[in-house]
């Protein structure tokens, strides 16, 4: 085991004065200090080699490795392991080489300023990430604390809220918390017009109008929330499909024949950091899926062009596979071979030919086979009657 040579230090707006004496001594004894311009200003007066964040940022690990064996300090804002650089470094280096020195995080400071119980709040970051990610968390009465990218982020989020019927939501921007220049800006989403400092944290109390869009994170969003060309996994069948796919934190889905992306989008909404790759040969449907991913808060949906099974070769092994289009025995074999242990595979079929293949695959491989039939009440003249959707044969199994 290596002795720790790398110290990752959380620092606040009060700079060196806010550090514990032992942590301050480590920073003052550093040979190399790495951080952003703001961090270096907060730790002025120390005789050490100063290194700025590299560009691209992923080069940071190689940069740190060049200084292995020296006394190196990386300065981060607040808690280095809460949506911060410490987590990135920790994934790439041995834990025995690193010592973390946490400071109060922006979330803790913001919760204290707002008087909110932190366990009852959703903590999010859109810092350096697509701001659309927060859309998935817009819920009636939800409280959100959001690390922003800059001065423009609160206005972008205000627009998302207003467009979805949450214009009355209360918004508070907290800037430079803990420092002499701390500032607070309060307002409503529908009328937000504040000019705020670039370094800020946003608190949102979501308040829904009677006609607000309800976008629960449990599967089964209404069909009309998606842009589609008529070919899609309908709401009731989609809910049953996602139940078998079992979205989990950080898990990866292959959505084969993704169409408008309804299953992949709901998979990603269903669990924190869930990922999905949609495989779709038609450009018009990939465009629909991309639009739905943005509108429903999962902008990181990956879409690739190609026909299966060839398009599946070389992809990262999935935790779940949904085959909604392009079903063949070769596609099943490729997907099943790639699926990780405890992975879930779900195939939906609406044609007799696809159903026959599912029956044969079920006979050979086991799993669960069900027939889903949905009827929706619709007007029939001046009365109401049941109109059936196409029945769906669903085959599901778990790789053990």
C-alpha positions in Angstrom: 0.0 0.0 0.0 1.1 3.5 -0.8 1.3 6.3 1.8 -1.2 9.1 1.2 0.5 11.8 -0.9 -2.6 13.5 -2.3 -4.9 15.6 -0.1 -8.3 16.7 -1.5 -9.4 19.7 0.5 -12.8 21.3 0.5 -12.6 25.0 0.9 -15.4 27.6 1.4 -15.9 31.3 0.7 -14.1 32.0 4.0 -10.9 30.6 2.5 -8.1 29.4 4.8 -9.8 30.8 7.9 -12.5 28.2 7.5 -10.3 25.2 7.5 -9.5 23.1 10.6 -6.0 23.7 12.0 -4.7 20.3 10.8 -6.1 20.8 7.3 -4.8 24.3 7.1 -1.3 23.0 8.0 -1.5 20.4 5.2 -2.4 23.1 2.6 0.4 25.4 3.9 2.9 22.6 3.6 1.9 21.6 0.1 4.5 21.5 -2.7 1.8 21.5 -5.4 -1.7 23.0 -5.2 -4.2 22.2 -7.9 -7.5 24.0 -8.4 -9.6 26.6 -10.3 -8.8 30.3 -10.3 -11.4 30.9 -7.6 -9.8 28.2 -5.3 -6.3 29.6 -5.7 -7.6 33.1 -4.7 -9.1 31.6 -1.6 -5.7 30.1 -0.6 -3.4 32.9 -1.4 0.0 33.5 0.3 1.2 29.9 0.2 4.6 29.2 -1.3 3.7 26.2 -3.5 3.6 25.4 -7.2 0.2 26.4 -8.6 -1.5 24.3 -11.2 -4.8 25.2 -12.9 -7.5 22.7 -13.9 -6.5 21.1 -17.1 -8.4 21.3 -20.3 -9.9 18.9 -21.1 -10.8 18.2 -17.5 -10.3 14.4 -17.9 -6.6 15.1 -18.2 -6.6 15.8 -14.4 -5.8 12.2 -13.4 -2.7 12.1 -15.7 -1.7 15.5 -14.3 -1.9 14.3 -10.7 0.0 11.1 -11.5 3.0 13.2 -12.8 3.3 14.6 -9.2 2.9 11.3 -7.4 5.3 11.3 -4.4 5.2 15.0 -3.8 2.9 16.8 -1.3 -0.1 17.6 -3.5 -3.3 19.4 -2.5 -6.3 19.6 -4.7 -8.7 22.3 -3.7 -12.4 21.8 -4.2 -15.6 23.6 -3.2 -17.3 22.4 -0.1 -17.5 18.6 0.2 -15.1 17.1 -2.4 -17.1 13.9 -2.5 -20.5 15.4 -3.1 -20.9 16.1 -6.8 -17.3 17.2 -6.9 -13.8 16.4 -8.1 -13.0 14.1 -5.3 -15.3 11.4 -6.6 -13.7 11.6 -10.1 -10.2 11.2 -8.6 -11.3 8.4 -6.2 -12.5 6.3 -9.1 -9.2 6.5 -10.8 -6.7 6.2 -7.9 -6.1 3.9 -5.0 -7.9 5.0 -1.9 -4.7 4.5 0.1 -3.1 7.3 -1.8 -5.8 9.9 -0.9 -6.9 11.8 2.2 -10.2 13.8 1.9 -10.8 16.9 4.0 -14.5 17.9 3.7 -15.9 21.3 4.3 -19.5 22.2 4.6 -21.2 21.6 1.2 -23.3 24.0 -0.7 -26.2 21.8 -0.1 -25.7 21.9 3.7 -25.3 25.7 3.6 -28.3 26.2 1.3 -30.5 23.9 3.4 -29.6 25.9 6.5 -30.3 29.2 4.8 -33.7 27.9 3.6 -34.6 26.1 6.9 -35.1 22.9 5.0 -34.4 19.4 6.3 -31.8 18.0 4.0 -33.1 14.4 4.0 -36.4 15.7 2.6 -34.8 17.6 -0.3 -33.6 16.4 -3.8 -30.0 17.4 -4.3 -29.0 17.8 -7.9 -26.2 19.2 -10.0 -26.4 20.6 -13.5 -22.9 22.1 -13.1 -21.1 21.4 -16.4 -24.0 19.0 -17.3 -27.2 19.4 -19.4 -29.5 21.6 -17.4 -32.5 19.5 -18.7 -31.6 16.8 -16.2 -33.5 18.6 -13.5 -36.8 18.3 -15.4 -37.3 14.8 -14.2 -37.5 16.0 -10.7 -40.2 18.6 -11.1 -43.0 17.2 -8.9 -45.8 18.9 -6.9 -44.5 20.1 -3.5 -40.9 18.9 -4.2 -38.0 20.8 -2.8 -34.9 20.9 -4.9 -31.4 22.1 -4.2 -29.4 22.5 -7.5 -25.8 23.2 -8.1 -25.8 25.5 -11.2 -23.4 26.1 -14.1 -23.5 29.8 -14.0 -25.5 33.0 -13.9 -27.8 31.9 -16.7 -28.9 28.6 -15.1 -31.7 29.9 -12.8 -33.5 31.6 -15.7 -33.3 28.4 -17.7 -34.8 26.4 -14.9 -37.5 29.0 -14.3 -38.5 28.5 -17.9 -38.7 24.7 -17.5 -41.0 25.2 -14.5 -43.3 27.7 -16.1 -43.7 25.6 -19.3 -44.9 22.6 -17.2 -47.4 24.5 -15.1 -45.1 25.2 -12.2 -44.8 28.9 -12.7 -45.8 29.8 -9.2 -42.8 27.8 -7.8 -40.7 29.7 -5.4 -37.0 30.1 -6.4 -34.1 31.3 -4.3 -30.6 31.9 -5.6 -27.9 31.8 -2.9 -24.6 33.1 -4.0 -21.1 33.1 -2.4 -22.5 31.4 0.8 -20.3 31.8 3.8 -18.3 34.7 2.4 -18.4 38.5 2.8 -20.2 38.8 -0.6 -23.0 36.4 0.3 -26.2 37.3 -1.5 -29.8 36.0 -1.8 -32.3 36.5 -4.6 -36.0 35.4 -4.2 -38.7 35.2 -6.8 -41.3 33.1 -8.7 -40.4 31.0 -11.7 -43.0 32.7 -14.0 -41.6 36.2 -13.4 -37.9 35.4 -12.6 -35.7 38.3 -13.9 -32.9 38.5 -11.4 -29.3 39.0 -12.6 -27.3 36.7 -10.3 -23.6 36.0 -9.7 -22.1 33.1 -11.6 -21.2 31.1 -8.5 -24.6 30.2 -7.0 -26.8 27.4 -5.7 -30.5 27.4 -6.6 -33.3 26.3 -4.2 -36.7 25.5 -5.7 -40.0 24.8 -4.0 -42.2 23.3 -6.7 -45.8 24.6 -6.7 -48.1 23.1 -9.3 -51.0 24.8 -11.0 -54.3 22.8 -11.4 -53.4 22.1 -15.1 -49.7 21.3 -14.4 -48.1 18.4 -16.2 -47.8 15.4 -13.8 -44.6 13.6 -14.6 -44.1 10.9 -11.9 -40.8 8.9 -11.9 -42.7 5.6 -11.7 -43.2 4.1 -15.2 -46.4 4.7 -17.1 -46.3 8.3 -18.4 -49.3 9.3 -20.6 -48.8 8.6 -24.3 -49.4 12.2 -25.3 -46.4 13.4 -23.3 -44.2 11.8 -26.0 -43.8 12.9 -29.6 -44.4 9.8 -31.7 -45.6 8.7 -35.1 -48.2 6.2 -33.8 -45.7 3.4 -33.3 -44.8 3.2 -29.7 -45.1 1.1 -26.6 -48.4 2.3 -25.1 -48.7 3.6 -21.5 -50.2 0.4 -19.9 -47.9 -2.0 -21.7 -44.9 0.3 -21.1 -45.6 0.3 -17.3 -45.7 -3.5 -17.3 -42.5 -3.6 -19.5 -40.5 -1.3 -17.1 -41.7 -3.4 -14.1 -39.9 -6.4 -15.7 -36.9 -4.4 -16.8 -36.4 -3.1 -13.2 -34.6 0.2 -13.5 -31.8 0.5 -11.0 -29.2 3.1 -10.0 -26.6 3.5 -12.7 -27.8 0.5 -14.7 -27.6 0.4 -18.5 -30.4 -0.5 -20.8 -30.2 -1.5 -24.5 -33.5 -0.4 -26.1 -33.5 -2.4 -29.4 -35.8 -0.8 -31.9 -36.2 2.3 -29.7 -38.7 4.1 -31.9 -39.7 7.3 -30.1 -37.7 6.3 -27.1 -40.6 5.9 -24.6 -39.2 2.8 -22.8 -35.6 4.2 -22.7 -36.8 7.6 -21.4 -38.9 6.0 -18.6 -36.0 3.6 -17.7 -33.7 6.6 -17.2 -36.3 8.5 -15.2 -37.0 5.5 -13.1 -33.7 5.4 -11.2 -30.9 7.8 -10.4 -28.1 7.8 -13.0 -29.7 5.0 -15.0 -28.4 5.0 -18.6 -29.8 3.8 -21.9 -28.6 3.2 -25.4 -31.4 3.3 -28.0 -30.7 1.4 -31.3 -32.9 2.7 -34.1 -32.3 2.5 -37.9 -34.7 5.3 -38.8 -33.4 8.9 -38.5 -36.9 10.3 -38.1 -37.6 8.1 -35.1 -34.2 8.9 -33.6 -35.1 12.5 -33.8 -38.3 11.9 -32.0 -36.5 10.0 -29.2 -33.9 12.8 -28.8 -36.7 15.4 -28.5 -38.5 13.2 -25.9 -35.3 12.7 -23.9 -34.8 16.5 -23.7 -38.4 17.3 -22.9 -38.7 14.7 -20.1 -35.4 15.3 -18.4 -33.0 12.6 -19.6 -30.8 14.4 -22.1 -28.0 11.8 -21.8 -30.0 9.1 -23.7 -27.5 7.7 -26.3 -29.0 7.0 -29.7 -27.2 5.0 -32.4 -28.0 4.3 -36.0 -27.9 0.7 -37.1 -29.6 -2.6 -37.7 -29.5 -5.5 -35.3 -27.8 -7.7 -34.4 -24.8 -6.0 -36.1 -25.3 -2.7 -34.2 -25.1 -4.5 -30.9 -21.5 -5.6 -31.4 -19.0 -3.8 -29.3 -21.5 -2.0 -27.0 -21.0 -1.9 -23.3 -22.6 -5.0 -21.7 -26.1 -4.1 -20.5 -28.0 -4.7 -17.2 -31.2 -5.0 -19.1 -32.4 -5.4 -22.7 -35.7 -4.4 -24.2 -36.5 -5.8 -27.7 -39.4 -3.8 -29.0 -38.5 -4.0 -32.7 -36.2 -6.0 -34.9 -36.8 -9.3 -33.0 -35.0 -12.3 -34.4 -33.3 -15.4 -33.0 -29.9 -13.8 -33.9 -30.8 -10.6 -32.0 -31.8 -12.6 -29.0 -28.6 -14.6 -29.0 -26.4 -11.5 -29.2 -28.3 -9.6 -26.5 -28.4 -12.6 -24.2 -24.7 -13.3 -24.6 -23.9 -9.6 -23.8 -26.3 -9.3 -20.8 -24.6 -9.1 -17.5 -25.4 -11.7 -14.7 -28.8 -10.9 -13.1 -29.6 -8.9 -16.2 -33.2 -8.7 -17.4 -34.4 -9.3 -20.9 -37.9 -8.3 -22.1 -39.3 -8.9 -25.6 -42.7 -7.5 -26.8 -44.4 -8.9 -29.9 -47.5 -7.8 -31.7 -47.3 -9.9 -34.9 -48.1 -13.6 -35.2 -44.6 -14.2 -36.6 -42.9 -12.5 -33.7 -45.2 -14.3 -31.2 -44.3 -17.7 -32.7 -40.6 -16.9 -32.2 -41.3 -15.9 -28.6 -43.1 -19.2 -28.0 -40.2 -21.1 -29.3 -37.6 -19.1 -27.3 -39.7 -19.5 -24.1 -39.9 -23.3 -24.7 -36.1 -23.4 -24.9 -35.0 -20.9 -22.3 -37.8 -20.6 -19.9 -38.8 -17.3 -18.3 -42.3 -15.8 -18.1 -44.7 -15.5 -21.0 -47.8 -13.3 -20.7 -50.4 -11.8 -23.0 -51.3 -8.2 -22.4 -54.6 -6.9 -23.6 -55.7 -3.3 -23.0 -59.1 -1.8 -23.8 -59.6 1.9 -23.5 -63.0 3.6 -23.2 -63.7 5.9 -26.2 -66.8 7.7 -27.6 -69.0 5.6 -29.8 -71.5 8.0 -31.3 -73.1 9.7 -28.3 -72.2 6.8 -26.0 -69.0 5.2 -24.8 -67.5 1.8 -25.6 -64.4 -0.2 -25.2 -61.8 0.0 -28.0 -59.1 -2.6 -27.8 -55.4 -2.0 -28.5 -53.4 -4.6 -30.3 -52.6 -7.4 -27.9 -49.0 -7.8 -26.9 -47.2 -11.0 -26.1 -44.4 -10.4 -23.6 -41.6 -12.7 -22.8 -39.2 -11.9 -19.9 -36.4 -13.7 -18.2 -33.5 -13.0 -15.8 -30.0 -14.2 -16.6 -28.6 -16.2 -13.7 
